Amino acid sequence: MNSQIVIPKDIPKEELLAYVRDLYPLPEVGSFPLAFGWWVVIFLVLTISLIFIIRYKSKRLRIRKKALEELNIIYERYGKHKSPRFALGLSIVLRKVAIITSGRQNVANLYGKHWIEFLLKKDIIPFEICNFIAYAPYAPIDSKIEIEYSNKDIINLIKKWVEKTT
């Protein structure tokens, strides 16, 4: 069943136009609905973005969890007195968290007044505790330092700082 039209050779060109069908333009390509390839691209972009967000959040949560565990250990070991060892432990944990979250180049060389200013930026830890953390580690080991905050209050404020920072 071949439906070819046979055109005689002796027909003038004007009559040949009668044998030609009208041309219909193709419909325009719309922007929606999207083709399958675009859906694949959108899915891949969303999946990769979600993976990066989850990895970023889980890293921050691991840092927070580890820091809070270390603070609990410091409180159990040195929480009875406001000793230089207590302040040193707190300072080490705070510095670890600060280096991980703010970058080594921004935090590693901070000490004294600059370390206190860095800790005060979050507006959680009072100046007196920041001063204790910055200077008490350099006091003689068996000295007792007096500040108006209890060790439990100090630990709780530092935990808030860690949670806000991570």
N, CA, C and O atoms as a DFTB+ gen file, in Angstrom:
664 C
 N C O
     1  1       0.821      -1.178       0.000
     2  2       0.000       0.000       0.000
     3  2       0.860       1.234       0.000
     4  3       1.051       1.902       1.016
     5  1       1.345       1.496      -1.117
     6  2       2.171       2.671      -1.286
     7  2       1.282       3.805      -1.757
     8  3       0.618       3.694      -2.788
     9  1       1.268       4.887      -1.010
    10  2       0.376       5.993      -1.350
    11  2       1.140       7.125      -2.008
    12  3       0.904       8.296      -1.708
    13  1       2.029       6.794      -2.876
    14  2       2.758       7.831      -3.585
    15  2       1.905       8.369      -4.726
    16  3       1.159       7.649      -5.392
    17  1       2.057       9.650      -4.908
    18  2       1.332      10.299      -5.998
    19  2       2.292      10.401      -7.177
    20  3       3.419      10.881      -7.051
    21  1       1.827       9.951      -8.283
    22  2       2.639      10.025      -9.501
    23  2       2.217      11.267     -10.264
    24  3       1.047      11.446     -10.603
    25  1       3.188      12.113     -10.525
    26  2       2.913      13.368     -11.225
    27  2       3.414      13.220     -12.658
    28  3       4.578      12.900     -12.899
    29  1       2.510      13.460     -13.599
    30  2       2.941      13.382     -15.006
    31  2       3.963      14.469     -15.332
    32  3       3.939      15.546     -14.738
    33  1       4.841      14.192     -16.255
    34  2       5.936      15.098     -16.588
    35  2       5.509      16.287     -17.443
    36  3       6.223      17.289     -17.476
    37  1       4.421      16.218     -18.107
    38  2       4.038      17.295     -19.011
    39  2       3.133      18.345     -18.375
    40  3       2.521      19.132     -19.098
    41  1       3.028      18.384     -17.048
    42  2       2.187      19.368     -16.363
    43  2       3.002      20.644     -16.174
    44  3       4.171      20.594     -15.790
    45  1       2.373      21.789     -16.449
    46  2       3.095      23.048     -16.236
    47  2       3.375      23.285     -14.745
    48  3       2.706      22.719     -13.879
    49  1       4.357      24.116     -14.467
    50  2       4.796      24.379     -13.091
    51  2       3.693      24.966     -12.223
    52  3       3.650      24.691     -11.023
    53  1       2.818      25.751     -12.782
    54  2       1.753      26.359     -12.001
    55  2       0.799      25.302     -11.466
    56  3       0.297      25.423     -10.349
    57  1       0.550      24.276     -12.255
    58  2      -0.345      23.218     -11.801
    59  2       0.317      22.310     -10.777
    60  3      -0.352      21.669      -9.966
    61  1       1.634      22.268     -10.828
    62  2       2.357      21.443      -9.843
    63  2       2.100      21.917      -8.413
    64  3       2.136      21.122      -7.474
    65  1       1.847      23.190      -8.256
    66  2       1.587      23.733      -6.917
    67  2       0.333      23.133      -6.302
    68  3       0.192      23.105      -5.079
    69  1      -0.571      22.656      -7.132
    70  2      -1.795      22.042      -6.621
    71  2      -1.495      20.728      -5.906
    72  3      -2.240      20.308      -5.021
    73  1      -0.408      20.090      -6.294
    74  2      -0.042      18.821      -5.665
    75  2       0.710      18.994      -4.335
    76  3       0.867      18.038      -3.576
    77  1       1.160      20.188      -4.072
    78  2       1.938      20.441      -2.841
    79  2       0.981      20.731      -1.693
    80  3       0.068      21.550      -1.807
    81  1       1.218      20.032      -0.580
    82  2       0.393      20.286       0.611
    83  2       0.890      21.544       1.313
    84  3       2.048      21.941       1.185
    85  1      -0.024      22.152       2.055
    86  2       0.362      23.336       2.821
    87  2       1.330      22.942       3.935
    88  3       1.213      21.870       4.529
    89  1       2.275      23.819       4.202
    90  2       3.231      23.591       5.294
    91  2       2.664      24.181       6.575
    92  3       2.173      25.310       6.603
    93  1       2.745      23.400       7.614
    94  2       2.279      23.873       8.916
    95  2       3.494      24.090       9.804
    96  3       4.337      23.202       9.931
    97  1       3.593      25.268      10.421
    98  2       4.760      25.499      11.291
    99  2       4.655      24.632      12.552
   100  3       3.563      24.321      13.027
   101  1       5.797      24.263      13.065
   102  2       5.828      23.490      14.308
   103  2       5.368      24.370      15.459
   104  3       5.585      25.582      15.442
   105  1       4.743      23.776      16.443
   106  2       4.339      24.600      17.593
   107  2       5.580      25.141      18.310
   108  3       6.638      24.511      18.312
   109  1       5.427      26.310      18.912
   110  2       6.555      26.918      19.628
   111  2       6.909      26.090      20.853
   112  3       6.052      25.482      21.495
   113  1       8.189      26.090      21.149
   114  2       8.652      25.371      22.333
   115  2       8.423      26.278      23.532
   116  3       8.983      27.372      23.604
   117  1       7.610      25.830      24.460
   118  2       7.300      26.626      25.643
   119  2       8.344      26.431      26.740
   120  3       9.148      25.500      26.694
   121  1       8.315      27.313      27.709
   122  2       9.263      27.196      28.814
   123  2       8.759      26.240      29.886
   124  3       9.527      25.791      30.737
   125  1       7.476      25.931      29.843
   126  2       6.938      24.987      30.817
   127  2       5.865      24.157      30.150
   128  3       5.109      24.733      29.368
   129  1       5.728      22.939      30.364
   130  2       6.481      22.101      31.294
   131  2       7.890      21.842      30.767
   132  3       8.132      21.796      29.561
   133  1       8.797      21.678      31.705
   134  2      10.199      21.483      31.351
   135  2      10.420      20.097      30.759
   136  3       9.698      19.143      31.049
   137  1      11.429      20.026      29.932
   138  2      11.798      18.740      29.354
   139  2      12.431      17.863      30.432
   140  3      12.859      18.360      31.473
   141  1      12.487      16.585      30.180
   142  2      12.990      15.617      31.155
   143  2      14.411      15.962      31.618
   144  3      14.726      15.835      32.801
   145  1      15.242      16.383      30.714
   146  2      16.632      16.717      31.056
   147  2      16.734      17.819      32.098
   148  3      17.592      17.778      32.980
   149  1      15.852      18.803      31.988
   150  2      15.872      19.890      32.975
   151  2      15.449      19.387      34.346
   152  3      15.983      19.833      35.362
   153  1      14.494      18.463      34.386
   154  2      14.090      17.894      35.677
   155  2      15.248      17.127      36.310
   156  3      15.427      17.161      37.527
   157  1      16.026      16.441      35.490
   158  2      17.203      15.721      36.000
   159  2      18.209      16.715      36.570
   160  3      18.754      16.498      37.652
   161  1      18.454      17.803      35.847
   162  2      19.397      18.821      36.326
   163  2      18.911      19.426      37.645
   164  3      19.696      19.570      38.582
   165  1      17.644      19.777      37.726
   166  2      17.085      20.350      38.962
   167  2      17.223      19.358      40.110
   168  3      17.612      19.739      41.214
   169  1      16.910      18.097      39.861
   170  2      17.026      17.069      40.896
   171  2      18.472      16.940      41.376
   172  3      18.721      16.855      42.578
   173  1      19.419      16.925      40.447
   174  2      20.832      16.804      40.829
   175  2      21.304      18.007      41.641
   176  3      22.011      17.843      42.635
   177  1      20.922      19.204      41.228
   178  2      21.323      20.408      41.962
   179  2      20.749      20.387      43.375
   180  3      21.459      20.681      44.336
   181  1      19.478      20.045      43.507
   182  2      18.860      19.984      44.834
   183  2      19.491      18.897      45.696
   184  3      19.719      19.110      46.886
   185  1      19.773      17.749      45.120
   186  2      20.384      16.653      45.872
   187  2      21.778      17.027      46.355
   188  3      22.115      16.797      47.516
   189  1      22.580      17.596      45.482
   190  2      23.940      17.997      45.868
   191  2      23.889      19.088      46.927
   192  3      24.669      19.059      47.879
   193  1      22.993      20.041      46.778
   194  2      22.846      21.100      47.787
   195  2      22.444      20.517      49.131
   196  3      22.984      20.908      50.166
   197  1      21.515      19.599      49.121
   198  2      21.065      18.960      50.362
   199  2      22.198      18.181      51.026
   200  3      22.337      18.212      52.249
   201  1      22.998      17.493      50.238
   202  2      24.137      16.752      50.790
   203  2      25.121      17.705      51.454
   204  3      25.592      17.431      52.558
   205  1      25.438      18.820      50.800
   206  2      26.360      19.788      51.394
   207  2      25.798      20.388      52.679
   208  3      26.534      20.559      53.650
   209  1      24.519      20.705      52.699
   210  2      23.901      21.276      53.903
   211  2      23.938      20.273      55.046
   212  3      24.268      20.631      56.177
   213  1      23.604      19.025      54.761
   214  2      23.617      17.997      55.807
   215  2      25.029      17.791      56.339
   216  3      25.223      17.678      57.549
   217  1      26.010      17.742      55.452
   218  2      27.398      17.555      55.909
   219  2      27.859      18.739      56.745
   220  3      28.537      18.558      57.757
   221  1      27.497      19.952      56.329
   222  2      27.888      21.147      57.078
   223  2      27.261      21.137      58.468
   224  3      27.936      21.390      59.466
   225  1      25.963      20.841      58.522
   226  2      25.266      20.819      59.812
   227  2      25.781      19.698      60.705
   228  3      25.950      19.898      61.908
   229  1      26.034      18.525      60.136
   230  2      26.488      17.409      60.967
   231  2      27.885      17.675      61.514
   232  3      28.196      17.272      62.635
   233  1      28.730      18.348      60.739
   234  2      30.062      18.703      61.245
   235  2      29.927      19.660      62.422
   236  3      30.592      19.487      63.444
   237  1      29.076      20.661      62.285
   238  2      28.861      21.614      63.374
   239  2      28.300      20.913      64.610
   240  3      28.700      21.217      65.734
   241  1      27.379      19.980      64.402
   242  2      26.800      19.260      65.534
   243  2      27.839      18.383      66.228
   244  3      27.834      18.275      67.454
   245  1      28.731      17.755      65.455
   246  2      29.804      16.950      66.061
   247  2      30.731      17.823      66.884
   248  3      31.131      17.444      67.985
   249  1      31.078      18.994      66.355
   250  2      31.939      19.924      67.086
   251  2      31.264      20.333      68.385
   252  3      31.890      20.323      69.445
   253  1      29.994      20.691      68.303
   254  2      29.248      21.113      69.489
   255  2      29.190      19.995      70.525
   256  3      29.440      20.223      71.709
   257  1      28.861      18.795      70.077
   258  2      28.733      17.662      70.997
   259  2      30.060      17.386      71.691
   260  3      30.088      17.186      72.905
   261  1      31.155      17.369      70.944
   262  2      32.480      17.105      71.516
   263  2      32.858      18.189      72.515
   264  3      33.377      17.885      73.589
   265  1      32.608      19.444      72.177
   266  2      32.947      20.552      73.080
   267  2      32.134      20.474      74.368
   268  3      32.672      20.698      75.452
   269  1      30.857      20.163      74.262
   270  2      30.018      20.060      75.461
   271  2      30.451      18.887      76.338
   272  3      30.408      18.980      77.565
   273  1      30.868      17.786      75.715
   274  2      31.396      16.656      76.490
   275  2      32.666      17.058      77.235
   276  3      32.832      16.725      78.408
   277  1      33.557      17.769      76.558
   278  2      34.800      18.219      77.194
   279  2      34.508      19.174      78.345
   280  3      35.168      19.113      79.382
   281  1      33.535      20.049      78.173
   282  2      33.174      20.967      79.260
   283  2      32.638      20.207      80.469
   284  3      32.934      20.571      81.607
   285  1      31.863      19.166      80.239
   286  2      31.370      18.351      81.353
   287  2      32.519      17.656      82.080
   288  3      32.515      17.574      83.308
   289  1      33.492      17.161      81.335
   290  2      34.659      16.511      81.951
   291  2      35.453      17.516      82.772
   292  3      35.882      17.207      83.884
   293  1      35.653      18.711      82.239
   294  2      36.381      19.759      82.969
   295  2      35.651      20.102      84.256
   296  3      36.276      20.275      85.303
   297  1      34.335      20.201      84.181
   298  2      33.561      20.529      85.385
   299  2      33.677      19.412      86.423
   300  3      33.801      19.686      87.617
   301  1      33.636      18.159      85.973
   302  2      33.773      17.037      86.911
   303  2      35.150      17.020      87.570
   304  3      35.258      16.736      88.763
   305  1      36.201      17.320      86.807
   306  2      37.566      17.260      87.351
   307  2      37.926      18.470      88.203
   308  3      38.485      18.332      89.291
   309  1      37.600      19.657      87.698
   310  2      38.094      20.881      88.337
   311  2      36.978      21.791      88.829
   312  3      37.248      22.936      89.193
   313  1      35.750      21.328      88.854
   314  2      34.611      22.180      89.157
   315  2      34.461      22.599      90.605
   316  3      33.621      23.442      90.917
   317  1      35.255      22.030      91.495
   318  2      35.116      22.376      92.917
   319  2      35.688      23.755      93.237
   320  3      35.165      24.460      94.099
   321  1      36.751      24.136      92.552
   322  2      37.430      25.405      92.831
   323  2      37.648      26.167      91.526
   324  3      37.694      25.586      90.442
   325  1      37.778      27.448      91.662
   326  2      38.110      28.279      90.502
   327  2      39.634      28.321      90.390
   328  3      40.272      29.322      90.715
   329  1      40.184      27.234      89.931
   330  2      41.633      27.104      89.853
   331  2      42.126      27.465      88.460
   332  3      41.336      27.530      87.518
   333  1      43.422      27.700      88.325
   334  2      43.987      27.942      86.994
   335  2      43.760      26.766      86.041
   336  3      43.609      26.968      84.836
   337  1      43.736      25.547      86.567
   338  2      43.487      24.382      85.703
   339  2      42.059      24.419      85.139
   340  3      41.834      24.074      83.979
   341  1      41.118      24.834      85.956
   342  2      39.732      24.981      85.500
   343  2      39.679      26.011      84.372
   344  3      39.070      25.767      83.330
   345  1      40.315      27.157      84.582
   346  2      40.333      28.211      83.560
   347  2      41.070      27.749      82.307
   348  3      40.652      28.061      81.192
   349  1      42.163      27.008      82.484
   350  2      42.925      26.511      81.340
   351  2      42.080      25.546      80.505
   352  3      42.071      25.625      79.277
   353  1      41.375      24.641      81.176
   354  2      40.508      23.710      80.451
   355  2      39.435      24.435      79.657
   356  3      39.168      24.100      78.504
   357  1      38.824      25.431      80.284
   358  2      37.795      26.216      79.590
   359  2      38.391      26.949      78.393
   360  3      37.805      26.979      77.311
   361  1      39.551      27.533      78.603
   362  2      40.205      28.286      77.532
   363  2      40.551      27.378      76.352
   364  3      40.393      27.767      75.194
   365  1      41.020      26.174      76.652
   366  2      41.374      25.240      75.577
   367  2      40.141      24.866      74.754
   368  3      40.187      24.869      73.524
   369  1      39.050      24.547      75.430
   370  2      37.822      24.174      74.711
   371  2      37.318      25.350      73.873
   372  3      36.954      25.175      72.710
   373  1      37.296      26.540      74.461
   374  2      36.832      27.717      73.720
   375  2      37.725      27.992      72.513
   376  3      37.235      28.340      71.439
   377  1      39.019      27.838      72.691
   378  2      39.943      28.101      71.584
   379  2      39.763      27.062      70.476
   380  3      39.803      27.408      69.295
   381  1      39.566      25.806      70.839
   382  2      39.331      24.767      69.824
   383  2      38.091      25.099      68.992
   384  3      38.123      25.060      67.762
   385  1      37.013      25.422      69.682
   386  2      35.763      25.744      68.979
   387  2      35.955      26.985      68.107
   388  3      35.499      27.023      66.964
   389  1      36.626      27.988      68.647
   390  2      36.832      29.229      67.896
   391  2      37.693      28.995      66.659
   392  3      37.416      29.551      65.596
   393  1      38.733      28.176      66.792
   394  2      39.600      27.898      65.640
   395  2      38.828      27.150      64.560
   396  3      38.966      27.450      63.375
   397  1      38.021      26.182      64.964
   398  2      37.264      25.403      63.978
   399  2      36.211      26.262      63.283
   400  3      36.020      26.149      62.073
   401  1      35.531      27.115      64.039
   402  2      34.427      27.884      63.448
   403  2      34.873      29.190      62.795
   404  3      34.261      29.629      61.821
   405  1      35.930      29.818      63.317
   406  2      36.338      31.123      62.787
   407  2      37.625      31.082      61.980
   408  3      37.994      32.075      61.354
   409  1      38.304      29.960      61.987
   410  2      39.538      29.842      61.224
   411  2      40.772      30.080      62.079
   412  3      40.809      30.973      62.926
   413  1      41.773      29.261      61.832
   414  2      43.015      29.333      62.603
   415  2      43.670      30.710      62.503
   416  3      44.133      31.241      63.512
   417  1      43.717      31.286      61.325
   418  2      44.398      32.568      61.133
   419  2      43.725      33.702      61.896
   420  3      44.374      34.699      62.212
   421  1      42.440      33.570      62.196
   422  2      41.718      34.622      62.914
   423  2      41.788      34.481      64.423
   424  3      41.561      35.457      65.139
   425  1      42.096      33.288      64.928
   426  2      41.965      33.031      66.361
   427  2      43.275      32.616      67.026
   428  3      43.509      32.967      68.183
   429  1      44.123      31.887      66.330
   430  2      45.284      31.260      66.966
   431  2      46.220      32.265      67.635
   432  3      46.841      31.935      68.646
   433  1      46.335      33.450      67.115
   434  2      47.264      34.424      67.695
   435  2      46.597      35.377      68.688
   436  3      47.213      36.359      69.103
   437  1      45.357      35.107      69.073
   438  2      44.669      35.966      70.043
   439  2      45.042      35.556      71.463
   440  3      45.049      34.371      71.796
   441  1      45.348      36.531      72.283
   442  2      45.613      36.283      73.696
   443  2      45.325      37.566      74.456
   444  3      45.254      38.649      73.874
   445  1      45.159      37.428      75.763
   446  2      44.932      38.594      76.607
   447  2      43.713      39.393      76.199
   448  3      42.610      38.864      76.059
   449  1      43.943      40.687      76.011
   450  2      42.853      41.620      75.700
   451  2      42.126      41.247      74.404
   452  3      40.901      41.351      74.331
   453  1      42.865      40.818      73.392
   454  2      42.252      40.472      72.099
   455  2      41.412      39.192      72.206
   456  3      40.374      39.074      71.556
   457  1      41.858      38.243      73.020
   458  2      41.096      37.019      73.252
   459  2      39.794      37.354      73.983
   460  3      38.736      36.812      73.665
   461  1      39.886      38.246      74.958
   462  2      38.692      38.685      75.694
   463  2      37.705      39.361      74.738
   464  3      36.508      39.076      74.781
   465  1      38.197      40.251      73.880
   466  2      37.326      40.937      72.913
   467  2      36.637      39.937      71.981
   468  3      35.459      40.086      71.655
   469  1      37.389      38.921      71.559
   470  2      36.806      37.896      70.687
   471  2      35.679      37.157      71.405
   472  3      34.615      36.930      70.828
   473  1      35.911      36.782      72.661
   474  2      34.891      36.052      73.423
   475  2      33.663      36.918      73.697
   476  3      32.543      36.411      73.758
   477  1      33.874      38.218      73.861
   478  2      32.760      39.127      74.159
   479  2      31.886      39.425      72.934
   480  3      30.772      39.927      73.088
   481  1      32.369      39.127      71.727
   482  2      31.611      39.441      70.510
   483  2      30.234      38.786      70.481
   484  3      29.285      39.382      69.972
   485  1      30.106      37.588      71.008
   486  2      28.815      36.888      70.995
   487  2      27.867      37.427      72.059
   488  3      26.676      37.116      72.047
   489  1      28.389      38.228      72.974
   490  2      27.578      38.867      74.017
   491  2      26.853      37.845      74.898
   492  3      25.691      38.029      75.259
   493  1      27.561      36.772      75.234
   494  2      26.994      35.740      76.105
   495  2      27.788      35.651      77.400
   496  3      27.221      35.633      78.493
   497  1      29.096      35.595      77.261
   498  2      29.966      35.446      78.426
   499  2      30.306      36.835      78.955
   500  3      30.799      37.672      78.199
   501  1      30.054      37.102      80.248
   502  2      30.373      38.413      80.817
   503  2      31.888      38.667      80.852
   504  3      32.695      37.740      80.795
   505  1      32.237      39.939      80.946
   506  2      33.639      40.338      80.934
   507  2      34.433      39.655      82.040
   508  3      35.562      39.221      81.811
   509  1      33.863      39.555      83.226
   510  2      34.598      38.976      84.357
   511  2      34.997      37.521      84.080
   512  3      36.102      37.104      84.424
   513  1      34.110      36.765      83.467
   514  2      34.430      35.370      83.129
   515  2      35.455      35.320      81.999
   516  3      36.368      34.495      82.029
   517  1      35.314      36.187      81.012
   518  2      36.300      36.246      79.922
   519  2      37.679      36.585      80.469
   520  3      38.682      36.008      80.049
   521  1      37.723      37.511      81.397
   522  2      38.984      37.894      82.032
   523  2      39.576      36.696      82.789
   524  3      40.777      36.440      82.716
   525  1      38.730      35.976      83.505
   526  2      39.150      34.771      84.226
   527  2      39.734      33.741      83.255
   528  3      40.785      33.159      83.525
   529  1      39.059      33.518      82.134
   530  2      39.509      32.531      81.148
   531  2      40.818      32.963      80.490
   532  3      41.673      32.129      80.191
   533  1      40.970      34.264      80.267
   534  2      42.158      34.760      79.570
   535  2      43.396      34.801      80.460
   536  3      44.498      34.527      79.986
   537  1      43.238      35.138      81.744
   538  2      44.417      35.369      82.585
   539  2      44.639      34.325      83.673
   540  3      45.781      34.130      84.090
   541  1      43.605      33.651      84.148
   542  2      43.767      32.682      85.239
   543  2      44.666      31.498      84.883
   544  3      45.344      30.992      85.778
   545  1      44.717      31.024      83.641
   546  2      45.614      29.895      83.354
   547  2      47.087      30.194      83.644
   548  3      47.886      29.268      83.786
   549  1      47.450      31.459      83.732
   550  2      48.850      31.829      83.968
   551  2      49.155      32.062      85.439
   552  3      50.289      32.388      85.791
   553  1      48.162      31.901      86.300
   554  2      48.363      32.060      87.742
   555  2      49.031      30.796      88.285
   556  3      49.000      29.753      87.631
   557  1      49.639      30.879      89.479
   558  2      50.217      29.668      90.085
   559  2      49.151      28.575      90.212
   560  3      47.980      28.867      90.454
   561  1      49.564      27.321      90.048
   562  2      48.623      26.199      89.969
   563  2      47.743      26.059      91.203
   564  3      46.556      25.765      91.068
   565  1      48.290      26.262      92.412
   566  2      47.485      26.055      93.614
   567  2      46.785      27.317      94.095
   568  3      46.280      27.344      95.217
   569  1      46.743      28.355      93.281
   570  2      46.045      29.570      93.706
   571  2      44.546      29.426      93.440
   572  3      44.119      28.722      92.526
   573  1      43.773      30.112      94.263
   574  2      42.318      30.120      94.093
   575  2      41.909      31.527      93.688
   576  3      42.258      32.504      94.350
   577  1      41.187      31.616      92.626
   578  2      40.803      32.905      92.065
   579  2      39.343      33.152      92.416
   580  3      38.499      32.266      92.282
   581  1      39.065      34.351      92.859
   582  2      37.699      34.682      93.277
   583  2      37.019      35.553      92.221
   584  3      37.507      36.625      91.865
   585  1      35.887      35.066      91.735
   586  2      34.992      35.872      90.905
   587  2      33.579      35.585      91.392
   588  3      33.345      34.589      92.076
   589  1      32.655      36.440      91.048
   590  2      31.308      36.338      91.626
   591  2      30.452      35.224      91.025
   592  3      29.381      34.932      91.558
   593  1      30.883      34.604      89.948
   594  2      30.109      33.541      89.302
   595  2      30.533      32.180      89.838
   596  3      31.712      31.944      90.100
   597  1      29.558      31.287      89.997
   598  2      29.886      29.916      90.407
   599  2      30.424      29.159      89.188
   600  3      30.213      29.562      88.043
   601  1      31.111      28.071      89.460
   602  2      31.649      27.274      88.355
   603  2      30.532      26.720      87.469
   604  3      30.697      26.605      86.254
   605  1      29.410      26.383      88.073
   606  2      28.267      25.884      87.297
   607  2      27.742      26.976      86.357
   608  3      27.410      26.703      85.203
   609  1      27.670      28.216      86.862
   610  2      27.239      29.338      86.013
   611  2      28.225      29.567      84.866
   612  3      27.832      29.818      83.727
   613  1      29.507      29.473      85.195
   614  2      30.541      29.668      84.167
   615  2      30.393      28.609      83.077
   616  3      30.393      28.928      81.888
   617  1      30.267      27.357      83.486
   618  2      30.117      26.265      82.515
   619  2      28.861      26.465      81.669
   620  3      28.900      26.280      80.453
   621  1      27.758      26.837      82.294
   622  2      26.503      27.033      81.547
   623  2      26.624      28.163      80.530
   624  3      26.128      28.041      79.410
   625  1      27.274      29.258      80.907
   626  2      27.460      30.372      79.967
   627  2      28.375      29.966      78.813
   628  3      28.141      30.344      77.665
   629  1      29.402      29.205      79.118
   630  2      30.304      28.758      78.055
   631  2      29.586      27.765      77.138
   632  3      29.808      27.771      75.927
   633  1      28.733      26.921      77.701
   634  2      27.942      26.010      76.864
   635  2      27.032      26.795      75.920
   636  3      26.875      26.424      74.757
   637  1      26.435      27.873      76.414
   638  2      25.599      28.722      75.546
   639  2      26.445      29.332      74.430
   640  3      26.009      29.404      73.281
   641  1      27.654      29.768      74.774
   642  2      28.558      30.352      73.777
   643  2      28.890      29.318      72.706
   644  3      28.863      29.621      71.513
   645  1      29.202      28.098      73.136
   646  2      29.532      27.021      72.193
   647  2      28.330      26.726      71.297
   648  3      28.489      26.560      70.087
   649  1      27.140      26.661      71.873
   650  2      25.945      26.368      71.075
   651  2      25.655      27.476      70.066
   652  3      25.224      27.204      68.945
   653  1      25.891      28.714      70.463
   654  2      25.644      29.827      69.539
   655  2      26.724      29.897      68.458
   656  3      26.451      30.293      67.325
   657  1      27.941      29.513      68.811
   658  2      29.054      29.597      67.867
   659  2      29.017      28.468      66.841
   660  3      29.396      28.664      65.686
   661  1      28.564      27.289      67.258
   662  2      28.580      26.143      66.330
   663  2      27.235      25.946      65.676
   664  3      27.069      25.031      64.869
